[in-house]
Amino acid sequence: MRIIICLIATILLLSMSCQRKQIVMVDHKTESEFHELTPPVMPETGKELRFKDILQWSDSLGKVILIDFHAQWCQPCKWMDVNVMTDELVAQKLAQIIVWRLDGETPLGSDLRVIFEVGAYPTYLMINSDGEELSRQTGTCDAMSFNIFLQTGIDKYAANRN
């Protein structure tokens, strides 16, 4: 039974990653993997991105940043990926912003956890290109609540840019 559940979870996660290709995503743990919306200002270097690189990228694109603090062992993080991030309205909002999936257990993730006072996983922070926090969601929530959280961050970002 456990094997079947693990297989189903793996299939769901793989199908979810295929559905998210239209979203600009940066996964800190990979080799700077960018999807088709990656602008030429951030070429693939095979090196880990630094926080300042993400801020510069945000500034050059004029897009708000969502930092998705997660951990590989975090079951609520996986639940959010499967049940909330795949929601059509959430995916539309995510396509408008830079999504940086950051493993909070890495050295960079640990440093940023301290700076942004992240005490639990998952934590989602919307920040501007100056690194200022615009909105925060800690823990799990439904798609409607997450969509409201995203829109709040997008609206604050737009208001501060004008």
Beta strands, then each sheet from edge to edge (+ up, - down):
strand 1: 25-27
strand 2: 65-70
strand 3: 98-103
strand 4: 123-127
strand 5: 133-138
sheet 1: 1+ 3+ 2+ 4- 5+
end
